[in-house]
Amino acid sequence: MEKNNTRSRTSTTKLPATPSSRRGQLRKASILKAATSLFLKDGYGATSVNTIVARSGGSKATFYSYFPTKDVLLRAVVDGIVSNREEPQLQASEDIRITLSTYAEHRLQVVFSQRHQALLGLIVAERERFPDIALMYFERGPKRSHDLLVAYMLELKQRGHLDIESAEESAEFFIGMLLHQWYISQLLLRASLPTTEAMRQRAGHVVDRFLGAFRKP
Protein backbone atom coordinates (compact mmCIF):
# COMPACT_ATOMS: atom_id res chain seq x y z
CA MET A 1 0.00 0.00 0.00
CA GLU A 2 2.79 2.42 0.95
CA LYS A 3 4.53 1.73 -2.34
CA ASN A 4 1.38 2.62 -4.27
CA ASN A 5 0.90 5.83 -2.28
CA THR A 6 4.48 6.84 -2.95
CA ARG A 7 4.07 6.21 -6.65
CA SER A 8 0.87 8.29 -6.67
CA ARG A 9 2.53 11.23 -4.94
CA THR A 10 5.51 11.05 -7.28
CA SER A 11 3.32 11.03 -10.38
CA THR A 12 1.66 14.30 -9.39
CA THR A 13 5.02 16.09 -9.66
CA LYS A 14 5.63 15.02 -13.25
CA LEU A 15 5.12 17.49 -16.07
CA PRO A 16 4.35 17.05 -19.76
CA ALA A 17 7.42 16.97 -21.98
CA THR A 18 8.10 19.95 -24.25
CA PRO A 19 8.70 18.83 -27.86
CA SER A 20 11.70 20.38 -29.59
CA SER A 21 10.41 19.92 -33.14
CA ARG A 22 7.41 21.33 -34.95
CA ARG A 23 6.22 17.80 -35.65
CA GLY A 24 6.43 16.95 -31.97
CA GLN A 25 4.50 20.06 -31.04
CA LEU A 26 1.74 19.11 -33.45
CA ARG A 27 1.61 15.54 -32.10
CA LYS A 28 1.36 16.79 -28.52
CA ALA A 29 -1.35 19.29 -29.50
CA SER A 30 -3.28 16.51 -31.23
CA ILE A 31 -3.16 14.36 -28.08
CA LEU A 32 -4.33 17.28 -25.93
CA LYS A 33 -7.18 18.06 -28.32
CA ALA A 34 -8.36 14.45 -28.37
CA ALA A 35 -8.06 14.09 -24.59
CA THR A 36 -9.94 17.33 -23.98
CA SER A 37 -12.84 16.19 -26.14
CA LEU A 38 -12.96 12.71 -24.59
CA PHE A 39 -12.53 13.78 -20.95
CA LEU A 40 -15.28 16.39 -21.26
CA LYS A 41 -17.62 14.00 -23.04
CA ASP A 42 -17.02 10.66 -21.29
CA GLY A 43 -15.13 11.56 -18.11
CA TYR A 44 -11.63 10.75 -16.93
CA GLY A 45 -12.25 7.22 -15.66
CA ALA A 46 -14.11 6.05 -18.76
CA THR A 47 -11.44 7.34 -21.14
CA SER A 48 -8.48 5.04 -21.72
CA VAL A 49 -5.08 5.88 -23.10
CA ASN A 50 -5.85 3.52 -25.99
CA THR A 51 -8.94 5.56 -26.86
CA ILE A 52 -6.99 8.81 -26.77
CA VAL A 53 -4.27 7.35 -28.98
CA ALA A 54 -6.83 6.00 -31.42
CA ARG A 55 -8.50 9.42 -31.64
CA SER A 56 -5.29 11.44 -31.94
CA GLY A 57 -3.25 9.01 -34.07
CA GLY A 58 0.34 7.99 -33.40
CA SER A 59 1.36 5.37 -30.88
CA LYS A 60 1.30 4.76 -27.14
CA ALA A 61 5.07 5.22 -27.11
CA THR A 62 4.59 8.71 -28.51
CA PHE A 63 1.83 9.40 -26.01
CA TYR A 64 3.98 8.45 -23.04
CA SER A 65 6.93 10.41 -24.37
CA TYR A 66 4.86 13.57 -23.85
CA PHE A 67 2.59 12.55 -20.97
CA PRO A 68 4.17 10.11 -18.46
CA THR A 69 0.75 9.26 -16.95
CA LYS A 70 -2.91 9.85 -17.75
CA ASP A 71 -3.30 12.10 -14.71
CA VAL A 72 -0.48 14.33 -16.02
CA LEU A 73 -2.54 14.62 -19.19
CA LEU A 74 -5.65 15.50 -17.18
CA ARG A 75 -3.80 18.36 -15.50
CA ALA A 76 -2.61 19.59 -18.88
CA VAL A 77 -6.16 19.49 -20.25
CA VAL A 78 -7.64 21.49 -17.36
CA ASP A 79 -4.71 23.91 -17.37
CA GLY A 80 -5.16 24.48 -21.09
CA ILE A 81 -8.84 25.31 -20.69
CA VAL A 82 -8.67 27.64 -17.70
CA SER A 83 -5.39 29.37 -18.56
CA ASN A 84 -6.50 30.41 -22.05
CA ARG A 85 -9.76 31.99 -20.93
CA GLU A 86 -9.90 35.74 -21.53
CA GLU A 87 -11.51 38.09 -19.03
CA PRO A 88 -13.13 41.42 -19.96
CA GLN A 89 -11.20 44.55 -19.02
CA LEU A 90 -12.55 46.35 -15.96
CA GLN A 91 -11.48 49.98 -16.31
CA ALA A 92 -12.76 52.37 -13.64
CA SER A 93 -12.30 55.29 -16.06
CA GLU A 94 -14.97 53.91 -18.41
CA ASP A 95 -18.76 53.86 -18.13
CA ILE A 96 -19.64 51.80 -15.05
CA ARG A 97 -22.92 50.41 -16.32
CA ILE A 98 -21.43 49.27 -19.63
CA THR A 99 -18.35 47.81 -17.93
CA LEU A 100 -20.33 45.84 -15.35
CA SER A 101 -22.84 44.67 -17.95
CA THR A 102 -20.03 43.40 -20.19
CA TYR A 103 -18.43 41.61 -17.24
CA ALA A 104 -21.76 40.11 -16.13
CA GLU A 105 -22.66 38.84 -19.62
CA HIS A 106 -19.21 37.32 -20.01
CA ARG A 107 -19.47 35.49 -16.67
CA LEU A 108 -22.87 34.09 -17.60
CA GLN A 109 -21.67 33.02 -21.04
CA VAL A 110 -18.69 31.21 -19.52
CA VAL A 111 -20.45 29.55 -16.58
CA PHE A 112 -23.48 28.42 -18.56
CA SER A 113 -21.71 27.26 -21.68
CA GLN A 114 -21.85 23.53 -22.47
CA ARG A 115 -18.06 23.36 -22.38
CA HIS A 116 -17.85 24.83 -18.89
CA GLN A 117 -20.65 22.61 -17.63
CA ALA A 118 -18.74 19.58 -18.90
CA LEU A 119 -15.51 20.85 -17.34
CA LEU A 120 -17.18 21.46 -14.00
CA GLY A 121 -18.65 17.97 -14.07
CA LEU A 122 -15.18 16.56 -14.72
CA ILE A 123 -13.63 18.58 -11.88
CA VAL A 124 -16.31 17.56 -9.37
CA ALA A 125 -16.14 13.90 -10.37
CA GLU A 126 -12.36 13.76 -9.88
CA ARG A 127 -11.79 16.19 -7.01
CA GLU A 128 -11.27 13.42 -4.43
CA ARG A 129 -8.49 11.81 -6.49
CA PHE A 130 -7.05 15.08 -7.77
CA PRO A 131 -7.71 17.91 -5.29
CA ASP A 132 -4.85 19.90 -6.82
CA ILE A 133 -6.71 20.00 -10.15
CA ALA A 134 -9.84 21.30 -8.43
CA LEU A 135 -7.69 23.96 -6.76
CA MET A 136 -6.11 24.88 -10.10
CA TYR A 137 -9.56 25.31 -11.64
CA PHE A 138 -10.76 27.41 -8.69
CA GLU A 139 -7.75 29.72 -8.62
CA ARG A 140 -7.50 30.28 -12.38
CA GLY A 141 -11.25 30.40 -12.97
CA PRO A 142 -13.77 31.59 -10.34
CA LYS A 143 -11.20 33.15 -7.98
CA ARG A 144 -9.38 35.02 -10.74
CA SER A 145 -12.63 36.46 -12.06
CA HIS A 146 -13.76 37.34 -8.53
CA ASP A 147 -10.45 39.04 -7.69
CA LEU A 148 -10.69 41.18 -10.84
CA LEU A 149 -14.15 42.33 -9.78
CA VAL A 150 -12.99 43.07 -6.22
CA ALA A 151 -10.13 45.23 -7.53
CA TYR A 152 -12.57 47.06 -9.79
CA MET A 153 -15.05 47.66 -6.95
CA LEU A 154 -12.23 48.98 -4.75
CA GLU A 155 -11.12 51.44 -7.39
CA LEU A 156 -14.69 52.64 -7.90
CA LYS A 157 -15.00 53.15 -4.14
CA GLN A 158 -11.73 55.08 -4.00
CA ARG A 159 -12.87 57.31 -6.88
CA GLY A 160 -16.10 58.03 -5.03
CA HIS A 161 -18.39 56.26 -7.51
CA LEU A 162 -19.77 53.58 -5.17
CA ASP A 163 -21.09 53.90 -1.62
CA ILE A 164 -19.78 50.58 -0.29
CA GLU A 165 -17.96 49.51 2.85
CA SER A 166 -16.21 46.42 1.48
CA ALA A 167 -15.18 45.78 -2.11
CA GLU A 168 -14.95 42.06 -1.33
CA GLU A 169 -18.47 41.91 0.05
CA SER A 170 -19.86 44.02 -2.79
CA ALA A 171 -18.33 41.69 -5.36
CA GLU A 172 -19.89 38.72 -3.56
CA PHE A 173 -23.30 40.42 -3.63
CA PHE A 174 -22.98 41.13 -7.34
CA ILE A 175 -21.87 37.61 -8.29
CA GLY A 176 -24.48 36.07 -5.99
CA MET A 177 -27.32 37.99 -7.63
CA LEU A 178 -25.97 37.16 -11.06
CA LEU A 179 -25.30 33.44 -10.74
CA HIS A 180 -26.80 31.84 -7.65
CA GLN A 181 -30.35 30.92 -8.68
CA TRP A 182 -29.45 29.74 -12.18
CA TYR A 183 -26.42 27.88 -10.84
CA ILE A 184 -28.45 26.01 -8.25
CA SER A 185 -31.09 25.13 -10.85
CA GLN A 186 -28.39 23.75 -13.12
CA LEU A 187 -26.69 21.82 -10.34
CA LEU A 188 -29.75 20.23 -8.78
CA LEU A 189 -32.45 20.26 -11.45
CA ARG A 190 -30.39 20.04 -14.65
CA ALA A 191 -32.33 23.02 -16.00
CA SER A 192 -31.89 24.04 -19.62
CA LEU A 193 -28.99 26.35 -20.31
CA PRO A 194 -30.11 30.00 -20.61
CA THR A 195 -30.26 31.63 -24.02
CA THR A 196 -27.99 34.49 -25.05
CA GLU A 197 -30.91 36.89 -24.81
CA ALA A 198 -31.84 35.65 -21.33
CA MET A 199 -28.25 36.15 -20.18
CA ARG A 200 -28.18 39.67 -21.63
CA GLN A 201 -31.41 40.59 -19.85
CA ARG A 202 -30.28 39.09 -16.54
CA ALA A 203 -26.93 40.89 -16.71
CA GLY A 204 -28.65 44.22 -17.31
CA HIS A 205 -31.18 43.65 -14.53
CA VAL A 206 -28.51 42.73 -11.98
CA VAL A 207 -26.37 45.73 -12.91
CA ASP A 208 -29.39 48.06 -12.59
CA ARG A 209 -30.23 46.64 -9.16
CA PHE A 210 -26.64 46.83 -7.96
CA LEU A 211 -26.07 50.40 -9.11
CA GLY A 212 -29.45 51.45 -7.80
CA ALA A 213 -28.36 50.30 -4.34
CA PHE A 214 -24.72 51.36 -4.26
CA ARG A 215 -23.97 54.03 -6.86
CA LYS A 216 -23.41 57.50 -5.47
CA PRO A 217 -25.63 60.20 -6.97
C-alpha positions as CSV (number, residue, x, y, z in Angstrom):
1,M,0.0,0.0,0.0
2,E,2.8,2.4,0.9
3,K,4.5,1.7,-2.3
4,N,1.4,2.6,-4.3
5,N,0.9,5.8,-2.3
6,T,4.5,6.8,-2.9
7,R,4.1,6.2,-6.7
8,S,0.9,8.3,-6.7
9,R,2.5,11.2,-4.9
10,T,5.5,11.1,-7.3
11,S,3.3,11.0,-10.4
12,T,1.7,14.3,-9.4
13,T,5.0,16.1,-9.7
14,K,5.6,15.0,-13.3
15,L,5.1,17.5,-16.1
16,P,4.4,17.1,-19.8
17,A,7.4,17.0,-22.0
18,T,8.1,20.0,-24.3
19,P,8.7,18.8,-27.9
20,S,11.7,20.4,-29.6
21,S,10.4,19.9,-33.1
22,R,7.4,21.3,-34.9
23,R,6.2,17.8,-35.7
24,G,6.4,17.0,-32.0
25,Q,4.5,20.1,-31.0
26,L,1.7,19.1,-33.4
27,R,1.6,15.5,-32.1
28,K,1.4,16.8,-28.5
29,A,-1.4,19.3,-29.5
30,S,-3.3,16.5,-31.2
31,I,-3.2,14.4,-28.1
32,L,-4.3,17.3,-25.9
33,K,-7.2,18.1,-28.3
34,A,-8.4,14.5,-28.4
35,A,-8.1,14.1,-24.6
36,T,-9.9,17.3,-24.0
37,S,-12.8,16.2,-26.1
38,L,-13.0,12.7,-24.6
39,F,-12.5,13.8,-21.0
40,L,-15.3,16.4,-21.3
41,K,-17.6,14.0,-23.0
42,D,-17.0,10.7,-21.3
43,G,-15.1,11.6,-18.1
44,Y,-11.6,10.8,-16.9
45,G,-12.3,7.2,-15.7
46,A,-14.1,6.1,-18.8
47,T,-11.4,7.3,-21.1
48,S,-8.5,5.0,-21.7
49,V,-5.1,5.9,-23.1
50,N,-5.8,3.5,-26.0
51,T,-8.9,5.6,-26.9
52,I,-7.0,8.8,-26.8
53,V,-4.3,7.4,-29.0
54,A,-6.8,6.0,-31.4
55,R,-8.5,9.4,-31.6
56,S,-5.3,11.4,-31.9
57,G,-3.2,9.0,-34.1
58,G,0.3,8.0,-33.4
59,S,1.4,5.4,-30.9
60,K,1.3,4.8,-27.1
61,A,5.1,5.2,-27.1
62,T,4.6,8.7,-28.5
63,F,1.8,9.4,-26.0
64,Y,4.0,8.4,-23.0
65,S,6.9,10.4,-24.4
66,Y,4.9,13.6,-23.9
67,F,2.6,12.6,-21.0
68,P,4.2,10.1,-18.5
69,T,0.7,9.3,-16.9
70,K,-2.9,9.8,-17.7
71,D,-3.3,12.1,-14.7
72,V,-0.5,14.3,-16.0
73,L,-2.5,14.6,-19.2
74,L,-5.7,15.5,-17.2
75,R,-3.8,18.4,-15.5
76,A,-2.6,19.6,-18.9
77,V,-6.2,19.5,-20.3
78,V,-7.6,21.5,-17.4
79,D,-4.7,23.9,-17.4
80,G,-5.2,24.5,-21.1
81,I,-8.8,25.3,-20.7
82,V,-8.7,27.6,-17.7
83,S,-5.4,29.4,-18.6
84,N,-6.5,30.4,-22.1
85,R,-9.8,32.0,-20.9
86,E,-9.9,35.7,-21.5
87,E,-11.5,38.1,-19.0
88,P,-13.1,41.4,-20.0
89,Q,-11.2,44.6,-19.0
90,L,-12.6,46.4,-16.0
91,Q,-11.5,50.0,-16.3
92,A,-12.8,52.4,-13.6
93,S,-12.3,55.3,-16.1
94,E,-15.0,53.9,-18.4
95,D,-18.8,53.9,-18.1
96,I,-19.6,51.8,-15.0
97,R,-22.9,50.4,-16.3
98,I,-21.4,49.3,-19.6
99,T,-18.3,47.8,-17.9
100,L,-20.3,45.8,-15.3
101,S,-22.8,44.7,-18.0
102,T,-20.0,43.4,-20.2
103,Y,-18.4,41.6,-17.2
104,A,-21.8,40.1,-16.1
105,E,-22.7,38.8,-19.6
106,H,-19.2,37.3,-20.0
107,R,-19.5,35.5,-16.7
108,L,-22.9,34.1,-17.6
109,Q,-21.7,33.0,-21.0
110,V,-18.7,31.2,-19.5
111,V,-20.4,29.6,-16.6
112,F,-23.5,28.4,-18.6
113,S,-21.7,27.3,-21.7
114,Q,-21.9,23.5,-22.5
115,R,-18.1,23.4,-22.4
116,H,-17.8,24.8,-18.9
117,Q,-20.6,22.6,-17.6
118,A,-18.7,19.6,-18.9
119,L,-15.5,20.9,-17.3
120,L,-17.2,21.5,-14.0
121,G,-18.7,18.0,-14.1
122,L,-15.2,16.6,-14.7
123,I,-13.6,18.6,-11.9
124,V,-16.3,17.6,-9.4
125,A,-16.1,13.9,-10.4
126,E,-12.4,13.8,-9.9
127,R,-11.8,16.2,-7.0
128,E,-11.3,13.4,-4.4
129,R,-8.5,11.8,-6.5
130,F,-7.0,15.1,-7.8
131,P,-7.7,17.9,-5.3
132,D,-4.9,19.9,-6.8
133,I,-6.7,20.0,-10.1
134,A,-9.8,21.3,-8.4
135,L,-7.7,24.0,-6.8
136,M,-6.1,24.9,-10.1
137,Y,-9.6,25.3,-11.6
138,F,-10.8,27.4,-8.7
139,E,-7.7,29.7,-8.6
140,R,-7.5,30.3,-12.4
141,G,-11.3,30.4,-13.0
142,P,-13.8,31.6,-10.3
143,K,-11.2,33.2,-8.0
144,R,-9.4,35.0,-10.7
145,S,-12.6,36.5,-12.1
146,H,-13.8,37.3,-8.5
147,D,-10.5,39.0,-7.7
148,L,-10.7,41.2,-10.8
149,L,-14.1,42.3,-9.8
150,V,-13.0,43.1,-6.2
151,A,-10.1,45.2,-7.5
152,Y,-12.6,47.1,-9.8
153,M,-15.0,47.7,-6.9
154,L,-12.2,49.0,-4.7
155,E,-11.1,51.4,-7.4
156,L,-14.7,52.6,-7.9
157,K,-15.0,53.1,-4.1
158,Q,-11.7,55.1,-4.0
159,R,-12.9,57.3,-6.9
160,G,-16.1,58.0,-5.0
161,H,-18.4,56.3,-7.5
162,L,-19.8,53.6,-5.2
163,D,-21.1,53.9,-1.6
164,I,-19.8,50.6,-0.3
165,E,-18.0,49.5,2.9
166,S,-16.2,46.4,1.5
167,A,-15.2,45.8,-2.1
168,E,-14.9,42.1,-1.3
169,E,-18.5,41.9,0.0
170,S,-19.9,44.0,-2.8
171,A,-18.3,41.7,-5.4
172,E,-19.9,38.7,-3.6
173,F,-23.3,40.4,-3.6
174,F,-23.0,41.1,-7.3
175,I,-21.9,37.6,-8.3
176,G,-24.5,36.1,-6.0
177,M,-27.3,38.0,-7.6
178,L,-26.0,37.2,-11.1
179,L,-25.3,33.4,-10.7
180,H,-26.8,31.8,-7.7
181,Q,-30.4,30.9,-8.7
182,W,-29.4,29.7,-12.2
183,Y,-26.4,27.9,-10.8
184,I,-28.5,26.0,-8.2
185,S,-31.1,25.1,-10.8
186,Q,-28.4,23.7,-13.1
187,L,-26.7,21.8,-10.3
188,L,-29.8,20.2,-8.8
189,L,-32.4,20.3,-11.4
190,R,-30.4,20.0,-14.6
191,A,-32.3,23.0,-16.0
192,S,-31.9,24.0,-19.6
193,L,-29.0,26.4,-20.3
194,P,-30.1,30.0,-20.6
195,T,-30.3,31.6,-24.0
196,T,-28.0,34.5,-25.0
197,E,-30.9,36.9,-24.8
198,A,-31.8,35.6,-21.3
199,M,-28.3,36.2,-20.2
200,R,-28.2,39.7,-21.6
201,Q,-31.4,40.6,-19.8
202,R,-30.3,39.1,-16.5
203,A,-26.9,40.9,-16.7
204,G,-28.7,44.2,-17.3
205,H,-31.2,43.6,-14.5
206,V,-28.5,42.7,-12.0
207,V,-26.4,45.7,-12.9
208,D,-29.4,48.1,-12.6
209,R,-30.2,46.6,-9.2
210,F,-26.6,46.8,-8.0
211,L,-26.1,50.4,-9.1
212,G,-29.5,51.5,-7.8
213,A,-28.4,50.3,-4.3
214,F,-24.7,51.4,-4.3
215,R,-24.0,54.0,-6.9
216,K,-23.4,57.5,-5.5
217,P,-25.6,60.2,-7.0
